[in-house]
Amino acid sequence: MKIAIEKGRSTKPELPIGVCGEVGGDPASIGFFNTIGITYVSCSPYRVPVARLA
């Protein structure tokens, strides 16, 4: 994922990249996504409170 983000943004620096699904609401995943430069995450409504805290 990190390589894909780097290559995509080398062509288009403002490229928004996101993750959706249940993994998008997992606090450990959110931390990882933040370190590799994911722009946003999306998850089911019941995971939103935990995702917002992360």
PQR file of N, CA, C, O and H, with PARSE charges and radii, in Angstrom:
ATOM      1  N   MET A   1       0.819  -1.177   0.000 -0.4000 1.5000
ATOM      2  CA  MET A   1       0.000   0.000   0.000 -0.0000 2.0000
ATOM      3  C   MET A   1       0.870   1.251   0.000  0.5500 1.7000
ATOM      4  O   MET A   1       0.579   2.216  -0.707 -0.5500 1.4000
ATOM      5  N   LYS A   2       1.920   1.233   0.782 -0.4000 1.5000
ATOM      6  CA  LYS A   2       2.789   2.407   0.866 -0.0000 2.0000
ATOM      7  C   LYS A   2       3.405   2.733  -0.498  0.5500 1.7000
ATOM      8  O   LYS A   2       3.470   3.898  -0.890 -0.5500 1.4000
ATOM      9  H   LYS A   2       2.156   0.449   1.356  0.4000 1.0000
ATOM     10  N   ILE A   3       3.849   1.715  -1.208 -0.4000 1.5000
ATOM     11  CA  ILE A   3       4.450   1.913  -2.534 -0.0000 2.0000
ATOM     12  C   ILE A   3       3.410   2.473  -3.499  0.5500 1.7000
ATOM     13  O   ILE A   3       3.711   3.383  -4.271 -0.5500 1.4000
ATOM     14  H   ILE A   3       3.796   0.769  -0.889  0.4000 1.0000
ATOM     15  N   ALA A   4       2.200   1.942  -3.463 -0.4000 1.5000
ATOM     16  CA  ALA A   4       1.136   2.430  -4.351 -0.0000 2.0000
ATOM     17  C   ALA A   4       0.807   3.893  -4.066  0.5500 1.7000
ATOM     18  O   ALA A   4       0.595   4.677  -4.992 -0.5500 1.4000
ATOM     19  H   ALA A   4       1.956   1.203  -2.836  0.4000 1.0000
ATOM     20  N   ILE A   5       0.764   4.257  -2.801 -0.4000 1.5000
ATOM     21  CA  ILE A   5       0.490   5.651  -2.429 -0.0000 2.0000
ATOM     22  C   ILE A   5       1.604   6.557  -2.931  0.5500 1.7000
ATOM     23  O   ILE A   5       1.334   7.611  -3.506 -0.5500 1.4000
ATOM     24  H   ILE A   5       0.936   3.621  -2.049  0.4000 1.0000
ATOM     25  N   GLU A   6       2.842   6.160  -2.721 -0.4000 1.5000
ATOM     26  CA  GLU A   6       3.984   6.961  -3.174 -0.0000 2.0000
ATOM     27  C   GLU A   6       3.967   7.144  -4.689  0.5500 1.7000
ATOM     28  O   GLU A   6       4.183   8.250  -5.185 -0.5500 1.4000
ATOM     29  H   GLU A   6       3.061   5.303  -2.254  0.4000 1.0000
ATOM     30  N   LYS A   7       3.712   6.070  -5.420 -0.4000 1.5000
ATOM     31  CA  LYS A   7       3.688   6.161  -6.883 -0.0000 2.0000
ATOM     32  C   LYS A   7       2.514   7.006  -7.373  0.5500 1.7000
ATOM     33  O   LYS A   7       2.669   7.811  -8.291 -0.5500 1.4000
ATOM     34  H   LYS A   7       3.536   5.172  -5.018  0.4000 1.0000
ATOM     35  N   GLY A   8       1.351   6.826  -6.769 -0.4000 1.5000
ATOM     36  CA  GLY A   8       0.191   7.610  -7.171 -0.0000 2.0000
ATOM     37  C   GLY A   8       0.397   9.097  -6.912  0.5500 1.7000
ATOM     38  O   GLY A   8       0.059   9.934  -7.749 -0.5500 1.4000
ATOM     39  H   GLY A   8       1.226   6.171  -6.023  0.4000 1.0000
ATOM     40  N   ARG A   9       0.945   9.415  -5.764 -0.4000 1.5000
ATOM     41  CA  ARG A   9       1.144  10.829  -5.414 -0.0000 2.0000
ATOM     42  C   ARG A   9       2.354  11.441  -6.104  0.5500 1.7000
ATOM     43  O   ARG A   9       2.493  12.664  -6.129 -0.5500 1.4000
ATOM     44  H   ARG A   9       1.220   8.735  -5.084  0.4000 1.0000
ATOM     45  N   SER A  10       3.230  10.617  -6.664 -0.4000 1.5000
ATOM     46  CA  SER A  10       4.329  11.188  -7.444 -0.0000 2.0000
ATOM     47  C   SER A  10       3.794  11.770  -8.752  0.5500 1.7000
ATOM     48  O   SER A  10       4.375  12.697  -9.318 -0.5500 1.4000
ATOM     49  H   SER A  10       3.117   9.623  -6.644  0.4000 1.0000
ATOM     50  N   THR A  11       2.683  11.214  -9.219 -0.4000 1.5000
ATOM     51  CA  THR A  11       2.029  11.705 -10.429 -0.0000 2.0000
ATOM     52  C   THR A  11       1.025  12.806 -10.120  0.5500 1.7000
ATOM     53  O   THR A  11       0.930  13.799 -10.842 -0.5500 1.4000
ATOM     54  H   THR A  11       2.212  10.461  -8.760  0.4000 1.0000
ATOM     55  N   LYS A  12       0.286  12.618  -9.047 -0.4000 1.5000
ATOM     56  CA  LYS A  12      -0.757  13.582  -8.651 -0.0000 2.0000
ATOM     57  C   LYS A  12      -0.652  13.799  -7.133  0.5500 1.7000
ATOM     58  O   LYS A  12      -1.260  13.057  -6.362 -0.5500 1.4000
ATOM     59  H   LYS A  12       0.364  11.812  -8.460  0.4000 1.0000
ATOM     60  N   PRO A  13       0.107  14.803  -6.705 -0.5600 1.5000
ATOM     61  CA  PRO A  13       0.379  15.012  -5.276  0.2800 2.0000
ATOM     62  C   PRO A  13      -0.859  15.140  -4.382  0.5500 1.7000
ATOM     63  O   PRO A  13      -0.814  14.753  -3.215 -0.5500 1.4000
ATOM     64  N   GLU A  14      -1.938  15.667  -4.902 -0.4000 1.5000
ATOM     65  CA  GLU A  14      -3.147  15.857  -4.089 -0.0000 2.0000
ATOM     66  C   GLU A  14      -4.115  14.672  -4.176  0.5500 1.7000
ATOM     67  O   GLU A  14      -5.278  14.806  -3.795 -0.5500 1.4000
ATOM     68  H   GLU A  14      -1.975  15.981  -5.850  0.4000 1.0000
ATOM     69  N   LEU A  15      -3.665  13.534  -4.662 -0.4000 1.5000
ATOM     70  CA  LEU A  15      -4.516  12.352  -4.838 -0.0000 2.0000
ATOM     71  C   LEU A  15      -5.102  11.896  -3.495  0.5500 1.7000
ATOM     72  O   LEU A  15      -4.353  11.517  -2.595 -0.5500 1.4000
ATOM     73  H   LEU A  15      -2.720  13.426  -4.972  0.4000 1.0000
ATOM     74  N   PRO A  16      -6.435  11.929  -3.353 -0.5600 1.5000
ATOM     75  CA  PRO A  16      -7.035  11.425  -2.117  0.2800 2.0000
ATOM     76  C   PRO A  16      -7.065   9.903  -2.146  0.5500 1.7000
ATOM     77  O   PRO A  16      -7.481   9.300  -3.135 -0.5500 1.4000
ATOM     78  N   ILE A  17      -6.629   9.299  -1.078 -0.4000 1.5000
ATOM     79  CA  ILE A  17      -6.599   7.840  -0.990 -0.0000 2.0000
ATOM     80  C   ILE A  17      -7.285   7.437   0.301  0.5500 1.7000
ATOM     81  O   ILE A  17      -6.958   7.958   1.367 -0.5500 1.4000
ATOM     82  H   ILE A  17      -6.290   9.789  -0.275  0.4000 1.0000
ATOM     83  N   GLY A  18      -8.231   6.515   0.217 -0.4000 1.5000
ATOM     84  CA  GLY A  18      -8.977   6.098   1.396 -0.0000 2.0000
ATOM     85  C   GLY A  18      -9.151   4.609   1.479  0.5500 1.7000
ATOM     86  O   GLY A  18      -8.888   3.869   0.531 -0.5500 1.4000
ATOM     87  H   GLY A  18      -8.497   6.092  -0.649  0.4000 1.0000
ATOM     88  N   VAL A  19      -9.598   4.192   2.631 -0.4000 1.5000
ATOM     89  CA  VAL A  19      -9.883   2.784   2.897 -0.0000 2.0000
ATOM     90  C   VAL A  19     -11.305   2.712   3.428  0.5500 1.7000
ATOM     91  O   VAL A  19     -11.693   3.516   4.277 -0.5500 1.4000
ATOM     92  H   VAL A  19      -9.812   4.794   3.401  0.4000 1.0000
ATOM     93  N   CYS A  20     -12.081   1.761   2.939 -0.4000 1.5000
ATOM     94  CA  CYS A  20     -13.425   1.596   3.477 -0.0000 2.0000
ATOM     95  C   CYS A  20     -13.634   0.138   3.855  0.5500 1.7000
ATOM     96  O   CYS A  20     -12.961  -0.763   3.354 -0.5500 1.4000
ATOM     97  H   CYS A  20     -11.766   1.108   2.250  0.4000 1.0000
ATOM     98  N   GLY A  21     -14.573  -0.059   4.741 -0.4000 1.5000
ATOM     99  CA  GLY A  21     -14.862  -1.399   5.229 -0.0000 2.0000
ATOM    100  C   GLY A  21     -14.565  -1.497   6.710  0.5500 1.7000
ATOM    101  O   GLY A  21     -14.195  -0.509   7.344 -0.5500 1.4000
ATOM    102  H   GLY A  21     -15.120   0.673   5.148  0.4000 1.0000
ATOM    103  N   GLU A  22     -14.723  -2.673   7.252 -0.4000 1.5000
ATOM    104  CA  GLU A  22     -14.532  -2.856   8.690 -0.0000 2.0000
ATOM    105  C   GLU A  22     -13.109  -2.563   9.140  0.5500 1.7000
ATOM    106  O   GLU A  22     -12.903  -2.088  10.257 -0.5500 1.4000
ATOM    107  H   GLU A  22     -15.023  -3.476   6.736  0.4000 1.0000
ATOM    108  N   VAL A  23     -12.134  -2.833   8.301 -0.4000 1.5000
ATOM    109  CA  VAL A  23     -10.750  -2.531   8.669 -0.0000 2.0000
ATOM    110  C   VAL A  23     -10.539  -1.030   8.827  0.5500 1.7000
ATOM    111  O   VAL A  23      -9.623  -0.604   9.530 -0.5500 1.4000
ATOM    112  H   VAL A  23     -12.300  -3.218   7.394  0.4000 1.0000
ATOM    113  N   GLY A  24     -11.379  -0.226   8.180 -0.4000 1.5000
ATOM    114  CA  GLY A  24     -11.293   1.222   8.309 -0.0000 2.0000
ATOM    115  C   GLY A  24     -11.649   1.725   9.689  0.5500 1.7000
ATOM    116  O   GLY A  24     -11.308   2.857  10.034 -0.5500 1.4000
ATOM    117  H   GLY A  24     -12.123  -0.572   7.609  0.4000 1.0000
ATOM    118  N   GLY A  25     -12.322   0.921  10.485 -0.4000 1.5000
ATOM    119  CA  GLY A  25     -12.716   1.326  11.829 -0.0000 2.0000
ATOM    120  C   GLY A  25     -11.885   0.712  12.927  0.5500 1.7000
ATOM    121  O   GLY A  25     -12.138   0.964  14.105 -0.5500 1.4000
ATOM    122  H   GLY A  25     -12.599   0.002  10.204  0.4000 1.0000
ATOM    123  N   ASP A  26     -10.911  -0.078  12.576 -0.4000 1.5000
ATOM    124  CA  ASP A  26     -10.048  -0.728  13.570 -0.0000 2.0000
ATOM    125  C   ASP A  26      -8.961   0.249  14.025  0.5500 1.7000
ATOM    126  O   ASP A  26      -8.207   0.745  13.188 -0.5500 1.4000
ATOM    127  H   ASP A  26     -10.705  -0.282  11.619  0.4000 1.0000
ATOM    128  N   PRO A  27      -8.860   0.541  15.329 -0.5600 1.5000
ATOM    129  CA  PRO A  27      -7.880   1.521  15.799  0.2800 2.0000
ATOM    130  C   PRO A  27      -6.432   1.220  15.392  0.5500 1.7000
ATOM    131  O   PRO A  27      -5.685   2.138  15.054 -0.5500 1.4000
ATOM    132  N   ALA A  28      -6.040  -0.031  15.421 -0.4000 1.5000
ATOM    133  CA  ALA A  28      -4.665  -0.373  15.008 -0.0000 2.0000
ATOM    134  C   ALA A  28      -4.459  -0.088  13.526  0.5500 1.7000
ATOM    135  O   ALA A  28      -3.398   0.391  13.125 -0.5500 1.4000
ATOM    136  H   ALA A  28      -6.647  -0.777  15.695  0.4000 1.0000
ATOM    137  N   SER A  29      -5.456  -0.375  12.723 -0.4000 1.5000
ATOM    138  CA  SER A  29      -5.368  -0.108  11.287 -0.0000 2.0000
ATOM    139  C   SER A  29      -5.326   1.391  11.012  0.5500 1.7000
ATOM    140  O   SER A  29      -4.588   1.842  10.136 -0.5500 1.4000
ATOM    141  H   SER A  29      -6.318  -0.764  13.048  0.4000 1.0000
ATOM    142  N   ILE A  30      -6.106   2.154  11.748 -0.4000 1.5000
ATOM    143  CA  ILE A  30      -6.131   3.600  11.548 -0.0000 2.0000
ATOM    144  C   ILE A  30      -4.747   4.190  11.818  0.5500 1.7000
ATOM    145  O   ILE A  30      -4.294   5.060  11.075 -0.5500 1.4000
ATOM    146  H   ILE A  30      -6.705   1.787  12.459  0.4000 1.0000
ATOM    147  N   GLY A  31      -4.080   3.732  12.861 -0.4000 1.5000
ATOM    148  CA  GLY A  31      -2.722   4.190  13.146 -0.0000 2.0000
ATOM    149  C   GLY A  31      -1.774   3.884  12.011  0.5500 1.7000
ATOM    150  O   GLY A  31      -0.957   4.722  11.631 -0.5500 1.4000
ATOM    151  H   GLY A  31      -4.449   3.025  13.464  0.4000 1.0000
ATOM    152  N   PHE A  32      -1.881   2.685  11.469 -0.4000 1.5000
ATOM    153  CA  PHE A  32      -1.041   2.290  10.342 -0.0000 2.0000
ATOM    154  C   PHE A  32      -1.342   3.140   9.112  0.5500 1.7000
ATOM    155  O   PHE A  32      -0.427   3.627   8.449 -0.5500 1.4000
ATOM    156  H   PHE A  32      -2.545   2.004  11.778  0.4000 1.0000
ATOM    157  N   PHE A  33      -2.609   3.312   8.815 -0.4000 1.5000
ATOM    158  CA  PHE A  33      -2.998   4.112   7.652 -0.0000 2.0000
ATOM    159  C   PHE A  33      -2.495   5.550   7.776  0.5500 1.7000
ATOM    160  O   PHE A  33      -2.095   6.159   6.783 -0.5500 1.4000
ATOM    161  H   PHE A  33      -3.352   2.916   9.354  0.4000 1.0000
ATOM    162  N   ASN A  34      -2.517   6.079   8.966 -0.4000 1.5000
ATOM    163  CA  ASN A  34      -2.031   7.432   9.186 -0.0000 2.0000
ATOM    164  C   ASN A  34      -0.532   7.530   8.882  0.5500 1.7000
ATOM    165  O   ASN A  34      -0.086   8.520   8.302 -0.5500 1.4000
ATOM    166  H   ASN A  34      -2.843   5.584   9.772  0.4000 1.0000
ATOM    167  N   THR A  35       0.236   6.528   9.261 -0.4000 1.5000
ATOM    168  CA  THR A  35       1.682   6.572   9.022 -0.0000 2.0000
ATOM    169  C   THR A  35       2.037   6.448   7.543  0.5500 1.7000
ATOM    170  O   THR A  35       3.069   6.963   7.112 -0.5500 1.4000
ATOM    171  H   THR A  35      -0.127   5.724   9.732  0.4000 1.0000
ATOM    172  N   ILE A  36       1.193   5.770   6.760 -0.4000 1.5000
ATOM    173  CA  ILE A  36       1.517   5.626   5.333 -0.0000 2.0000
ATOM    174  C   ILE A  36       0.851   6.673   4.456  0.5500 1.7000
ATOM    175  O   ILE A  36       1.061   6.687   3.243 -0.5500 1.4000
ATOM    176  H   ILE A  36       0.355   5.352   7.110  0.4000 1.0000
ATOM    177  N   GLY A  37       0.044   7.558   5.055 -0.4000 1.5000
ATOM    178  CA  GLY A  37      -0.489   8.680   4.298 -0.0000 2.0000
ATOM    179  C   GLY A  37      -1.873   8.521   3.713  0.5500 1.7000
ATOM    180  O   GLY A  37      -2.225   9.230   2.771 -0.5500 1.4000
ATOM    181  H   GLY A  37      -0.126   7.547   6.041  0.4000 1.0000
ATOM    182  N   ILE A  38      -2.672   7.605   4.249 -0.4000 1.5000
ATOM    183  CA  ILE A  38      -4.056   7.471   3.791 -0.0000 2.0000
ATOM    184  C   ILE A  38      -4.810   8.750   4.151  0.5500 1.7000
ATOM    185  O   ILE A  38      -4.671   9.255   5.265 -0.5500 1.4000
ATOM    186  H   ILE A  38      -2.386   7.028   5.015  0.4000 1.0000
ATOM    187  N   THR A  39      -5.595   9.269   3.235 -0.4000 1.5000
ATOM    188  CA  THR A  39      -6.322  10.515   3.438 -0.0000 2.0000
ATOM    189  C   THR A  39      -7.540  10.334   4.348  0.5500 1.7000
ATOM    190  O   THR A  39      -7.803  11.185   5.198 -0.5500 1.4000
ATOM    191  H   THR A  39      -5.708   8.858   2.330  0.4000 1.0000
ATOM    192  N   TYR A  40      -8.278   9.244   4.181 -0.4000 1.5000
ATOM    193  CA  TYR A  40      -9.486   9.044   4.970 -0.0000 2.0000
ATOM    194  C   TYR A  40      -9.783   7.563   5.132  0.5500 1.7000
ATOM    195  O   TYR A  40      -9.313   6.731   4.355 -0.5500 1.4000
ATOM    196  H   TYR A  40      -8.064   8.553   3.491  0.4000 1.0000
ATOM    197  N   VAL A  41     -10.567   7.248   6.150 -0.4000 1.5000
ATOM    198  CA  VAL A  41     -11.077   5.899   6.336 -0.0000 2.0000
ATOM    199  C   VAL A  41     -12.589   5.974   6.453  0.5500 1.7000
ATOM    200  O   VAL A  41     -13.140   6.992   6.872 -0.5500 1.4000
ATOM    201  H   VAL A  41     -10.949   7.923   6.781  0.4000 1.0000
ATOM    202  N   SER A  42     -13.240   4.913   6.087 -0.4000 1.5000
ATOM    203  CA  SER A  42     -14.690   4.824   6.157 -0.0000 2.0000
ATOM    204  C   SER A  42     -15.028   3.483   6.799  0.5500 1.7000
ATOM    205  O   SER A  42     -14.384   2.470   6.523 -0.5500 1.4000
ATOM    206  H   SER A  42     -12.793   4.086   5.746  0.4000 1.0000
ATOM    207  N   CYS A  43     -16.038   3.490   7.652 -0.4000 1.5000
ATOM    208  CA  CYS A  43     -16.403   2.238   8.325 -0.0000 2.0000
ATOM    209  C   CYS A  43     -17.901   2.236   8.629  0.5500 1.7000
ATOM    210  O   CYS A  43     -18.596   3.218   8.369 -0.5500 1.4000
ATOM    211  H   CYS A  43     -16.561   4.313   7.875  0.4000 1.0000
ATOM    212  N   SER A  44     -18.382   1.143   9.171 -0.4000 1.5000
ATOM    213  CA  SER A  44     -19.799   1.045   9.505 -0.0000 2.0000
ATOM    214  C   SER A  44     -20.109   1.952  10.694  0.5500 1.7000
ATOM    215  O   SER A  44     -19.220   2.266  11.485 -0.5500 1.4000
ATOM    216  H   SER A  44     -17.817   0.345   9.382  0.4000 1.0000
ATOM    217  N   PRO A  45     -21.347   2.365  10.819 -0.5600 1.5000
ATOM    218  CA  PRO A  45     -21.729   3.329  11.859  0.2800 2.0000
ATOM    219  C   PRO A  45     -21.357   2.904  13.286  0.5500 1.7000
ATOM    220  O   PRO A  45     -20.987   3.754  14.095 -0.5500 1.4000
ATOM    221  N   TYR A  46     -21.447   1.625  13.606 -0.4000 1.5000
ATOM    222  CA  TYR A  46     -21.155   1.219  14.982 -0.0000 2.0000
ATOM    223  C   TYR A  46     -19.668   1.320  15.315  0.5500 1.7000
ATOM    224  O   TYR A  46     -19.312   1.308  16.493 -0.5500 1.4000
ATOM    225  H   TYR A  46     -21.748   0.934  12.949  0.4000 1.0000
ATOM    226  N   ARG A  47     -18.797   1.419  14.325 -0.4000 1.5000
ATOM    227  CA  ARG A  47     -17.360   1.574  14.572 -0.0000 2.0000
ATOM    228  C   ARG A  47     -16.906   3.031  14.596  0.5500 1.7000
ATOM    229  O   ARG A  47     -15.762   3.315  14.951 -0.5500 1.4000
ATOM    230  H   ARG A  47     -19.087   1.429  13.368  0.4000 1.0000
ATOM    231  N   VAL A  48     -17.776   3.943  14.229 -0.4000 1.5000
ATOM    232  CA  VAL A  48     -17.392   5.361  14.133 -0.0000 2.0000
ATOM    233  C   VAL A  48     -16.848   5.920  15.455  0.5500 1.7000
ATOM    234  O   VAL A  48     -15.807   6.577  15.430 -0.5500 1.4000
ATOM    235  H   VAL A  48     -18.706   3.712  13.942  0.4000 1.0000
ATOM    236  N   PRO A  49     -17.492   5.697  16.605 -0.5600 1.5000
ATOM    237  CA  PRO A  49     -16.944   6.274  17.839  0.2800 2.0000
ATOM    238  C   PRO A  49     -15.499   5.835  18.136  0.5500 1.7000
ATOM    239  O   PRO A  49     -14.669   6.660  18.518 -0.5500 1.4000
ATOM    240  N   VAL A  50     -15.206   4.565  17.964 -0.4000 1.5000
ATOM    241  CA  VAL A  50     -13.857   4.064  18.206 -0.0000 2.0000
ATOM    242  C   VAL A  50     -12.895   4.614  17.167  0.5500 1.7000
ATOM    243  O   VAL A  50     -11.764   4.971  17.499 -0.5500 1.4000
ATOM    244  H   VAL A  50     -15.881   3.895  17.654  0.4000 1.0000
ATOM    245  N   ALA A  51     -13.327   4.685  15.917 -0.4000 1.5000
ATOM    246  CA  ALA A  51     -12.482   5.209  14.847 -0.0000 2.0000
ATOM    247  C   ALA A  51     -12.157   6.673  15.093  0.5500 1.7000
ATOM    248  O   ALA A  51     -11.026   7.097  14.858 -0.5500 1.4000
ATOM    249  H   ALA A  51     -14.246   4.395  15.648  0.4000 1.0000
ATOM    250  N   ARG A  52     -13.109   7.444  15.555 -0.4000 1.5000
ATOM    251  CA  ARG A  52     -12.867   8.873  15.819 -0.0000 2.0000
ATOM    252  C   ARG A  52     -11.871   9.047  16.946  0.5500 1.7000
ATOM    253  O   ARG A  52     -11.053   9.966  16.903 -0.5500 1.4000
ATOM    254  H   ARG A  52     -14.028   7.100  15.746  0.4000 1.0000
ATOM    255  N   LEU A  53     -11.916   8.197  17.941 -0.4000 1.5000
ATOM    256  CA  LEU A  53     -10.947   8.275  19.041 -0.0000 2.0000
ATOM    257  C   LEU A  53      -9.536   7.956  18.551  0.5500 1.7000
ATOM    258  O   LEU A  53      -8.559   8.556  18.998 -0.5500 1.4000
ATOM    259  H   LEU A  53     -12.580   7.450  17.976  0.4000 1.0000
ATOM    260  N   ALA A  54      -9.450   7.012  17.633 -0.4000 1.5000
ATOM    261  CA  ALA A  54      -8.128   6.623  17.109 -0.0000 2.0000
ATOM    262  C   ALA A  54      -7.571   7.752  16.278  0.5500 1.7000
ATOM    263  O   ALA A  54      -6.469   7.639  15.741 -0.5500 1.4000
ATOM    264  H   ALA A  54     -10.244   6.526  17.269  0.4000 1.0000
TER
END
